[in-house]
Amino acid sequence: MPSDRSDDTPHAHAGCRCGRHASEAEHARATSLDAGILQSAALRAIVPDARQRRGFLRAVGASGAMAALSALFPFSALEAMADEKLPLEKKDLKVGFLPITCATPIILAGAAHFYDKEGLKVDLQKTAGWAVVRDKVLSREYDASHMLSPMPLAISMGLGSTSVPMVMPVMENTNGNAITLHTKHRENRDPKNWKGMRFAIPFDYSMHNFLLRHYLAAHGLDPDRDVQLRVMAPPDMVSNLRSGAIDGFIVAEPFNQRAVYDNVGFIHLLTSEIWDNHPCCAFAASDEFVRANPNTFAALVRALIRATAYANKAENRKQVADLIAPANYLNQPLTVVEQVLTGRFADGLGQVRNEPNRIAFDPFPWHSMAVWMLTQMKRWGYVKGDVNFRDIAERVFLATDARKRMAELGLAPPGDTYRTHTILGKTFDPAKPDAYLKSLQASL
């Protein structure tokens, strides 16, 4: 990855020997990254135990370990094989995104030339709201897009729109959201006292809506009767909080931190305190696009997985913040974006918190997460009747495809696609969604 900003600028194509990088320096860095991924994967295969692996590296050093591995593995041949891609059906693409930190992998893949490396020319389209994203994907104006992770499920089911089969191969981020309240509510921290308050949510089919409803219900409030929930584009939330039109909001960053920065709100709760490592945003496309452009789709997924892997490393976060903060992307003060990505931030209550997992970037689309989203759609009346949770989850969330693309890049995908999750201290078992729903209804 480049350390110089001018080298990182998207579309600055000075050229390199292979024609796919901005410069010779970028070519060297990209091929070095590939070699590192392959070598790391080989070391994990030979020494699967993490403790023994660390001991081996301490004993011989990183360069000694790589020299030993090179004697056993034909890395140059493997790198050449990894670089051989099938012909792309479509190279010029329009991909939508909202100016939020959840879009980091999509933005970074452009700013750091990961799309270029795959032979793609991606025109990133900054979009104001989620309904616009949905409509532009359905009208084929966008080839693919950043979406809230429940959106491809809802669109596939015909909830809120025409039913169009969608697929989601990459989860862009986990965590990365908060409940923010107006400064006038600093002494009103108990949700039991929030009756009559007005909250903004970014979209009906969002983790924000489902997590806020879940949180309110756990504190004895009916989110459909005791409070007002207003759908609002994320960029509009801080100004509406400032004017007093709303009492609070739940949304992706950087708008929670921006409310603190502007001294109009405080962070009541990080959503990781409701469900740590919960899903948030995703990358999605129509099934029609994928069937017509399978090689292009695979290239997109590889680029995004590279970006999520890079963004997820703590040591890269400040550099990533510098790349995504400018006006053509998030259009936010660098300080705000850094506080979000590094997890060291002012909370608006006089404290500086250190939460390294405030936002994370994990590309794997767990089927169990999709099942939870579907239970919430049923719980709150967005879908009626019986729901085949597993079938819908597995048709839309492409965990098998994610496994394949992660393996191509030398990353280790999970062995399963379902797991239990702990949400507000209660275990969600994806094998028993109806029993989970009944337990929630009984507690409301």
C-alpha positions as CSV (number, residue, x, y, z in Angstrom):
1,M,0.0,0.0,0.0
2,P,1.3,3.5,-0.8
3,S,2.3,5.9,2.0
4,D,2.4,8.9,-0.3
5,R,-0.9,10.6,-0.8
6,S,-0.3,11.5,-4.5
7,D,0.3,7.8,-5.3
8,D,-3.0,6.9,-3.7
9,T,-5.2,9.2,-5.7
10,P,-7.7,7.2,-7.7
11,H,-7.5,7.5,-11.4
12,A,-3.9,8.9,-11.3
13,H,-2.8,6.4,-14.0
14,A,0.9,7.1,-14.7
15,G,1.2,3.5,-15.8
16,C,3.4,0.5,-15.0
17,R,4.9,-2.5,-16.8
18,C,1.7,-4.5,-16.6
19,G,-0.6,-1.6,-17.3
20,R,-2.8,-2.1,-14.3
21,H,-1.2,0.1,-11.7
22,A,-0.8,3.9,-11.3
23,S,3.0,3.6,-11.3
24,E,5.9,1.3,-11.1
25,A,6.0,1.9,-7.4
26,E,2.3,0.9,-7.1
27,H,3.0,-2.2,-9.2
28,A,5.8,-3.2,-6.8
29,R,3.7,-2.6,-3.7
30,A,0.8,-4.6,-5.1
31,T,2.9,-7.6,-6.1
32,S,4.6,-7.4,-2.8
33,L,1.2,-7.6,-1.1
34,D,0.3,-10.7,-3.2
35,A,3.5,-12.4,-2.3
36,G,3.0,-11.7,1.4
37,I,-0.5,-13.2,1.3
38,L,0.7,-16.4,-0.4
39,Q,3.6,-16.8,1.9
40,S,1.5,-16.2,5.0
41,A,-1.0,-18.8,3.8
42,A,1.8,-21.3,3.2
43,L,3.2,-20.7,6.7
44,R,-0.3,-21.2,8.2
45,A,-0.6,-24.5,6.3
46,I,2.7,-25.9,7.5
47,V,2.5,-24.6,11.1
48,P,-1.3,-24.4,11.8
49,D,-0.9,-23.8,15.5
50,A,-0.7,-20.1,16.1
51,R,1.6,-20.4,19.2
52,Q,4.1,-22.6,17.4
53,R,4.0,-20.3,14.4
54,R,4.9,-17.3,16.5
55,G,7.7,-19.3,18.2
56,F,9.1,-20.3,14.8
57,L,9.0,-16.7,13.6
58,R,10.8,-15.5,16.8
59,A,13.4,-18.2,16.4
60,V,14.4,-17.6,12.8
61,G,13.0,-14.2,12.0
62,A,10.5,-13.3,9.3
63,S,13.1,-13.2,6.5
64,G,14.5,-16.6,7.6
65,A,11.1,-18.1,7.7
66,M,10.3,-16.8,4.2
67,A,13.6,-18.1,2.8
68,A,12.8,-21.6,4.3
69,L,9.4,-21.5,2.8
70,S,10.7,-20.4,-0.6
71,A,12.8,-23.6,-0.7
72,L,9.7,-25.7,-0.4
73,F,7.1,-23.7,-2.4
74,P,7.4,-22.3,-5.9
75,F,6.0,-18.9,-4.9
76,S,6.8,-17.2,-8.2
77,A,4.7,-19.8,-10.1
78,L,1.9,-19.5,-7.6
79,E,1.9,-15.7,-7.9
80,A,1.7,-16.0,-11.7
81,M,-1.2,-18.5,-11.4
82,A,-3.0,-16.1,-9.0
83,D,-2.5,-13.3,-11.4
84,E,-4.1,-15.2,-14.3
85,K,-7.7,-14.1,-14.4
86,L,-10.5,-15.1,-16.7
87,P,-11.6,-12.6,-19.3
88,L,-13.9,-9.9,-17.9
89,E,-17.3,-9.6,-19.5
90,K,-17.6,-5.9,-18.5
91,K,-14.7,-3.6,-17.4
92,D,-16.4,-0.2,-17.0
93,L,-18.7,-0.3,-14.0
94,K,-20.8,2.1,-11.9
95,V,-20.8,1.3,-8.2
96,G,-22.9,3.2,-5.7
97,F,-21.9,4.1,-2.2
98,L,-23.1,6.3,0.7
99,P,-20.6,8.7,2.3
100,I,-20.3,6.6,5.5
101,T,-17.3,4.7,7.0
102,C,-19.1,1.4,6.3
103,A,-18.3,2.1,2.6
104,T,-14.5,2.1,3.4
105,P,-13.8,-1.1,1.4
106,I,-15.6,0.2,-1.7
107,I,-13.8,3.5,-1.5
108,L,-10.4,2.1,-0.5
109,A,-10.5,-0.4,-3.4
110,G,-10.8,2.6,-5.7
111,A,-8.4,5.0,-3.9
112,A,-5.7,2.2,-3.6
113,H,-6.2,0.8,-7.1
114,F,-7.4,-2.6,-6.1
115,Y,-10.1,-2.4,-8.8
116,D,-7.4,-1.5,-11.3
117,K,-5.4,-4.6,-10.3
118,E,-8.3,-6.7,-11.3
119,G,-8.6,-5.0,-14.7
120,L,-11.7,-3.0,-13.7
121,K,-12.5,0.6,-14.3
122,V,-14.9,1.5,-11.5
123,D,-16.8,4.8,-11.4
124,L,-17.8,5.3,-7.7
125,Q,-21.1,7.1,-7.4
126,K,-21.7,9.0,-4.2
127,T,-25.4,8.7,-3.3
128,A,-27.6,10.5,-0.8
129,G,-29.9,7.8,0.6
130,W,-30.7,4.1,0.6
131,A,-33.9,4.3,-1.4
132,V,-32.0,6.0,-4.2
133,V,-29.3,3.2,-4.1
134,R,-32.0,0.6,-4.3
135,D,-33.8,2.3,-7.2
136,K,-30.6,2.8,-9.2
137,V,-29.6,-0.8,-8.8
138,L,-33.0,-2.0,-9.8
139,S,-33.0,0.3,-12.9
140,R,-29.6,-1.0,-13.8
141,E,-28.1,2.5,-13.5
142,Y,-25.6,1.0,-11.0
143,D,-24.0,-2.3,-11.8
144,A,-23.6,-3.1,-8.1
145,S,-23.6,-1.1,-4.9
146,H,-22.9,-0.6,-1.2
147,M,-26.1,-1.6,0.6
148,L,-27.4,-2.1,4.1
149,S,-27.0,-5.8,4.8
150,P,-30.8,-6.5,5.1
151,M,-31.5,-4.7,1.8
152,P,-30.6,-7.6,-0.6
153,L,-32.8,-9.9,1.5
154,A,-35.7,-7.4,1.4
155,I,-35.4,-6.7,-2.3
156,S,-35.3,-10.4,-3.1
157,M,-38.5,-10.9,-1.1
158,G,-40.2,-7.9,-2.7
159,L,-40.4,-6.0,0.6
160,G,-40.6,-2.2,-0.1
161,S,-39.9,-2.7,-3.8
162,T,-40.4,-5.0,-6.8
163,S,-39.1,-8.4,-6.1
164,V,-35.7,-8.8,-7.8
165,P,-33.3,-11.7,-6.8
166,M,-30.2,-10.1,-5.2
167,V,-26.9,-11.6,-4.0
168,M,-24.5,-10.4,-1.3
169,P,-21.0,-11.9,-1.5
170,V,-19.1,-9.5,0.9
171,M,-20.0,-8.0,4.2
172,E,-18.3,-4.6,4.2
173,N,-18.1,-3.9,7.9
174,T,-19.2,-5.0,11.4
175,N,-20.1,-2.6,14.3
176,G,-19.5,1.0,13.2
177,N,-22.7,2.6,14.5
178,A,-24.1,4.3,17.6
179,I,-27.2,5.7,19.2
180,T,-26.6,9.4,19.5
181,L,-28.8,11.8,21.6
182,H,-29.2,15.6,21.6
183,T,-27.1,17.3,24.3
184,K,-30.3,18.3,26.1
185,H,-30.7,14.6,27.0
186,R,-27.4,14.2,28.9
187,E,-29.3,13.5,32.1
188,N,-31.9,11.3,30.3
189,R,-29.9,8.1,29.7
190,D,-32.5,5.5,30.8
191,P,-34.5,4.3,27.7
192,K,-37.5,3.7,29.9
193,N,-37.9,7.4,30.0
194,W,-37.8,7.9,26.3
195,K,-41.5,7.7,25.5
196,G,-42.5,10.3,23.0
197,M,-39.0,10.9,21.7
198,R,-38.2,11.1,18.0
199,F,-35.4,9.0,16.5
200,A,-34.1,9.0,12.9
201,I,-33.2,5.7,11.3
202,P,-31.5,5.5,7.8
203,F,-33.9,2.9,6.3
204,D,-36.6,0.4,7.3
205,Y,-34.5,-2.5,6.1
206,S,-31.4,-1.7,8.1
207,M,-29.6,-3.1,11.0
208,H,-30.0,0.3,12.6
209,N,-33.8,0.0,12.6
210,F,-33.6,-3.6,13.9
211,L,-31.0,-2.9,16.6
212,L,-32.8,0.2,17.9
213,R,-36.1,-1.6,18.0
214,H,-34.5,-4.5,19.8
215,Y,-32.9,-2.2,22.3
216,L,-36.1,-0.2,23.0
217,A,-38.1,-3.4,23.4
218,A,-35.6,-4.8,25.9
219,H,-36.3,-1.7,28.0
220,G,-40.0,-2.1,27.9
221,L,-40.9,0.3,25.0
222,D,-42.9,-0.5,22.0
223,P,-41.0,1.1,19.1
224,D,-44.2,1.5,17.0
225,R,-46.2,3.2,19.8
226,D,-44.0,4.7,22.4
227,V,-41.5,6.6,20.2
228,Q,-41.4,8.0,16.7
229,L,-39.0,6.5,14.1
230,R,-38.4,8.6,11.1
231,V,-36.5,7.4,8.0
232,M,-33.9,10.0,7.1
233,A,-30.8,10.1,4.9
234,P,-27.7,9.8,7.1
235,P,-26.1,13.1,5.9
236,D,-29.2,15.0,7.1
237,M,-29.2,13.6,10.7
238,V,-26.8,16.0,12.4
239,S,-28.6,19.1,11.1
240,N,-31.9,17.7,12.2
241,L,-30.5,17.0,15.6
242,R,-29.1,20.5,15.8
243,S,-32.5,22.0,15.0
244,G,-34.3,19.9,17.5
245,A,-36.4,18.2,14.9
246,I,-35.3,14.8,16.4
247,D,-34.1,13.8,19.8
248,G,-31.6,11.3,18.6
249,F,-30.6,8.9,15.8
250,I,-29.0,5.6,15.2
251,V,-26.7,5.6,12.1
252,A,-23.4,4.6,10.7
253,E,-20.3,6.7,11.3
254,P,-19.1,9.3,10.9
255,F,-22.3,11.1,11.8
256,N,-22.4,10.1,15.4
257,Q,-18.9,11.4,15.9
258,R,-19.7,14.5,13.8
259,A,-22.5,15.3,16.2
260,V,-20.0,15.2,19.1
261,Y,-17.5,17.3,17.0
262,D,-20.2,19.9,16.4
263,N,-21.2,19.8,20.1
264,V,-24.9,19.1,19.3
265,G,-25.0,15.5,20.5
266,F,-23.4,12.8,22.6
267,I,-22.8,9.1,22.0
268,H,-25.3,7.2,24.2
269,L,-24.3,3.8,23.2
270,L,-22.1,2.1,20.5
271,T,-24.1,-0.6,18.7
272,S,-21.3,-3.0,19.6
273,E,-22.6,-2.8,23.1
274,I,-25.9,-4.3,21.9
275,W,-24.3,-7.0,19.6
276,D,-20.5,-7.0,19.3
277,N,-19.4,-7.7,15.8
278,H,-22.9,-7.3,14.4
279,P,-23.2,-6.9,10.6
280,C,-23.9,-3.5,9.1
281,C,-23.3,-2.8,5.5
282,A,-22.6,-5.0,2.5
283,F,-21.8,-5.1,-1.2
284,A,-24.6,-6.4,-3.4
285,A,-25.7,-6.9,-7.0
286,S,-28.6,-8.4,-8.8
287,D,-28.5,-12.1,-9.6
288,E,-29.0,-11.1,-13.2
289,F,-25.8,-9.0,-13.2
290,V,-23.8,-11.8,-11.7
291,R,-25.1,-14.4,-14.1
292,A,-24.3,-12.2,-17.1
293,N,-20.9,-11.2,-15.7
294,P,-19.5,-13.9,-13.5
295,N,-15.8,-13.1,-14.1
296,T,-16.4,-9.4,-13.6
297,F,-18.3,-10.2,-10.4
298,A,-15.5,-12.4,-9.1
299,A,-13.0,-9.6,-9.8
300,L,-15.1,-7.1,-7.9
301,V,-15.3,-9.4,-4.9
302,R,-11.5,-10.0,-4.9
303,A,-10.9,-6.3,-4.9
304,L,-13.2,-5.7,-2.0
305,I,-11.8,-8.6,0.0
306,R,-8.4,-7.1,-0.5
307,A,-9.7,-3.8,0.8
308,T,-11.4,-5.2,3.8
309,A,-8.3,-7.1,4.8
310,Y,-6.2,-4.0,4.5
311,A,-8.7,-1.7,6.3
312,N,-9.2,-4.2,9.2
313,K,-5.5,-3.8,10.3
314,A,-5.2,-1.3,13.2
315,E,-1.9,-0.1,11.9
316,N,-3.5,1.0,8.6
317,R,-6.4,2.9,10.0
318,K,-4.9,6.4,10.0
319,Q,-3.8,6.0,6.4
320,V,-7.2,4.7,5.5
321,A,-8.9,7.7,7.2
322,D,-6.7,10.0,5.2
323,L,-7.8,8.3,2.0
324,I,-11.6,8.3,2.6
325,A,-12.1,11.6,4.4
326,P,-11.9,14.0,1.4
327,A,-14.8,15.7,-0.3
328,N,-15.2,13.2,-3.1
329,Y,-15.8,10.5,-0.5
330,L,-16.9,11.2,3.0
331,N,-16.4,14.9,3.0
332,Q,-15.6,15.0,6.7
333,P,-12.9,16.5,8.9
334,L,-10.0,14.1,9.1
335,T,-10.1,14.2,13.0
336,V,-13.7,12.9,12.9
337,V,-12.9,10.0,10.6
338,E,-9.7,9.1,12.5
339,Q,-11.6,8.9,15.8
340,V,-14.0,6.5,14.2
341,L,-11.5,4.2,12.6
342,T,-8.9,4.2,15.4
343,G,-11.5,3.8,18.1
344,R,-10.1,6.5,20.3
345,F,-12.7,9.2,20.5
346,A,-14.5,11.9,22.5
347,D,-18.0,10.7,23.5
348,G,-19.6,14.1,24.1
349,L,-20.0,13.4,27.8
350,G,-16.5,14.6,28.8
351,Q,-14.8,11.2,28.3
352,V,-12.2,10.0,25.8
353,R,-13.0,6.4,25.1
354,N,-10.7,3.7,23.6
355,E,-12.7,1.1,21.7
356,P,-10.4,-0.5,19.0
357,N,-13.4,-2.6,17.8
358,R,-15.6,0.4,17.3
359,I,-15.6,-0.6,13.6
360,A,-14.2,-3.7,12.0
361,F,-14.0,-4.9,8.4
362,D,-14.8,-8.6,8.1
363,P,-15.9,-9.7,4.6
364,F,-17.6,-13.0,5.5
365,P,-21.4,-13.0,4.9
366,W,-22.6,-15.3,7.7
367,H,-25.8,-17.1,7.0
368,S,-26.7,-16.9,10.7
369,M,-26.6,-13.1,10.5
370,A,-29.1,-13.2,7.7
371,V,-31.4,-15.4,9.7
372,W,-31.4,-12.9,12.5
373,M,-32.3,-10.1,10.2
374,L,-35.2,-12.2,8.8
375,T,-36.5,-12.9,12.3
376,Q,-36.6,-9.1,12.9
377,M,-38.5,-8.5,9.7
378,K,-41.0,-11.0,10.9
379,R,-41.0,-9.7,14.5
380,W,-41.9,-6.2,13.5
381,G,-44.4,-7.0,10.7
382,Y,-42.4,-6.3,7.6
383,V,-43.1,-9.8,6.4
384,K,-46.1,-11.9,7.2
385,G,-46.7,-15.6,7.4
386,D,-44.1,-18.4,7.4
387,V,-40.5,-17.6,6.5
388,N,-38.0,-20.2,5.2
389,F,-35.1,-18.6,7.0
390,R,-32.3,-20.8,5.8
391,D,-33.4,-20.9,2.2
392,I,-33.5,-17.1,1.9
393,A,-30.3,-16.6,3.8
394,E,-28.4,-19.1,1.7
395,R,-29.8,-17.8,-1.7
396,V,-28.8,-14.2,-1.0
397,F,-25.7,-14.3,1.3
398,L,-23.1,-16.0,-0.9
399,A,-20.9,-17.5,1.8
400,T,-19.6,-20.2,-0.5
401,D,-18.5,-17.7,-3.0
402,A,-16.9,-15.6,-0.3
403,R,-15.0,-18.7,0.9
404,K,-13.7,-19.3,-2.6
405,R,-12.5,-15.7,-3.2
406,M,-10.9,-15.4,0.3
407,A,-9.0,-18.7,-0.4
408,E,-7.8,-17.3,-3.8
409,L,-6.2,-14.4,-1.8
410,G,-4.6,-16.7,0.8
411,L,-7.1,-15.7,3.5
412,A,-8.7,-18.3,5.9
413,P,-12.5,-18.2,5.7
414,P,-14.6,-19.7,8.5
415,G,-15.3,-23.5,8.3
416,D,-19.0,-23.0,8.8
417,T,-21.6,-20.4,7.7
418,Y,-23.8,-20.5,10.8
419,R,-22.9,-19.7,14.4
420,T,-24.6,-18.5,17.5
421,H,-24.6,-14.8,18.4
422,T,-25.0,-13.0,21.7
423,I,-27.3,-10.0,21.5
424,L,-28.1,-8.0,24.6
425,G,-26.9,-10.9,26.7
426,K,-29.3,-13.4,25.0
427,T,-28.1,-16.2,22.7
428,F,-29.5,-16.3,19.2
429,D,-29.4,-19.9,17.8
430,P,-30.0,-19.7,14.0
431,A,-31.2,-23.3,14.0
432,K,-34.1,-22.2,16.2
433,P,-35.4,-18.9,14.8
434,D,-39.1,-19.5,15.6
435,A,-38.3,-20.3,19.2
436,Y,-36.1,-17.2,19.4
437,L,-39.0,-15.1,18.1
438,K,-41.4,-16.5,20.6
439,S,-39.0,-15.7,23.5
440,L,-38.8,-12.1,22.3
441,Q,-42.5,-11.7,21.9
442,A,-43.0,-13.0,25.4
443,S,-40.6,-10.5,26.8
444,L,-42.1,-7.4,25.1
